[in-house]
Amino acid sequence: MAGRKVTVFALVKAKPGMEETVKQELSALVGPTLAEEGCINYDLHQSLEHAGHFRFYENWTSKELLDRHLQSAHVKRCIAKADQLLAEPPEITLWEMLP
């Protein structure tokens, strides 16, 4: 996967009563992430059926630059709050678009 574009689907589930806080925390990641090298898009969505479910749809120019993003200060700050805000660990899957 080195040097190839990668798509990320990430599902984040807030603890009951923490939906608005999680929404704010995740929304705060968008601006800094869009400014990162390699970020093509970083789209945050909220479920219409489950207000506490959020999904990122992301595209990166390479796995290496995605890995760098995951080590960024803004991501690490968010991860540090995960235990108090999230019902379970985020479900993150990596994909490659087929021709």
C-alpha positions as CSV (number, residue, x, y, z in Angstrom):
1,M,0.0,0.0,0.0
2,A,3.1,2.2,0.1
3,G,2.7,5.3,-2.1
4,R,-0.9,4.5,-3.0
5,K,-4.0,6.5,-2.1
6,V,-5.9,5.2,0.9
7,T,-9.5,5.7,2.1
8,V,-10.5,5.6,5.7
9,F,-13.9,4.9,7.2
10,A,-14.0,5.5,10.9
11,L,-17.0,4.9,13.1
12,V,-17.1,6.7,16.5
13,K,-19.8,6.0,19.1
14,A,-20.4,8.5,21.9
15,K,-21.4,7.4,25.4
16,P,-25.1,8.3,26.1
17,G,-25.3,11.9,27.1
18,M,-21.9,12.8,25.5
19,E,-23.2,13.2,21.9
20,E,-22.8,17.0,21.7
21,T,-19.3,16.9,23.4
22,V,-18.1,14.2,21.0
23,K,-19.5,16.1,18.0
24,Q,-17.5,19.2,19.1
25,E,-14.3,17.3,19.7
26,L,-14.5,15.6,16.3
27,S,-15.5,18.8,14.5
28,A,-12.4,20.4,16.0
29,L,-10.2,17.9,14.2
30,V,-11.5,18.9,10.7
31,G,-9.7,22.2,10.2
32,P,-6.2,21.1,11.3
33,T,-6.5,17.8,9.5
34,L,-7.5,19.4,6.2
35,A,-4.3,21.5,6.4
36,E,-2.1,18.4,6.7
37,E,0.1,17.2,3.9
38,G,-1.6,14.3,2.1
39,C,-5.1,15.0,3.2
40,I,-7.5,15.0,0.2
41,N,-10.7,15.1,2.2
42,Y,-11.7,14.6,5.8
43,D,-15.5,14.5,6.0
44,L,-17.4,14.2,9.3
45,H,-20.9,12.8,9.3
46,Q,-23.5,12.2,12.0
47,S,-26.0,9.4,11.8
48,L,-29.6,10.3,11.2
49,E,-30.7,7.2,13.1
50,H,-28.3,7.3,16.1
51,A,-27.3,10.8,17.2
52,G,-24.3,9.5,19.0
53,H,-22.8,7.8,16.0
54,F,-20.3,9.7,13.9
55,R,-18.3,8.6,10.8
56,F,-15.3,10.1,9.1
57,Y,-14.8,9.5,5.4
58,E,-11.2,10.4,4.6
59,N,-8.9,10.1,1.6
60,W,-5.1,10.4,1.9
61,T,-2.5,10.4,-0.8
62,S,-0.5,7.7,1.0
63,K,-0.6,5.4,4.1
64,E,2.6,7.1,5.3
65,L,0.9,10.5,5.5
66,L,-2.2,9.0,7.2
67,D,0.1,7.5,9.8
68,R,1.7,10.9,10.3
69,H,-1.8,12.3,10.8
70,L,-2.5,9.7,13.5
71,Q,0.5,10.9,15.4
72,S,-0.4,14.6,15.2
73,A,-1.0,16.7,18.4
74,H,-4.7,17.3,17.6
75,V,-5.4,13.6,17.1
76,K,-3.5,12.6,20.2
77,R,-5.5,15.2,22.3
78,C,-8.7,13.7,21.0
79,I,-7.6,10.1,21.7
80,A,-6.6,11.1,25.3
81,K,-10.3,11.9,25.9
82,A,-11.7,8.8,24.3
83,D,-12.2,6.8,27.5
84,Q,-14.4,9.4,29.1
85,L,-16.4,10.2,25.9
86,L,-16.7,7.1,23.8
87,A,-18.9,4.0,24.3
88,E,-16.3,1.8,22.6
89,P,-13.0,2.1,20.7
90,P,-13.4,3.7,17.3
91,E,-13.8,1.2,14.4
92,I,-11.3,2.3,11.7
93,T,-10.9,0.5,8.4
94,L,-8.6,1.2,5.5
95,W,-9.7,0.8,1.9
96,E,-8.3,1.2,-1.6
97,M,-10.5,2.3,-4.5
98,L,-10.6,-0.1,-7.4
99,P,-10.1,1.0,-10.9
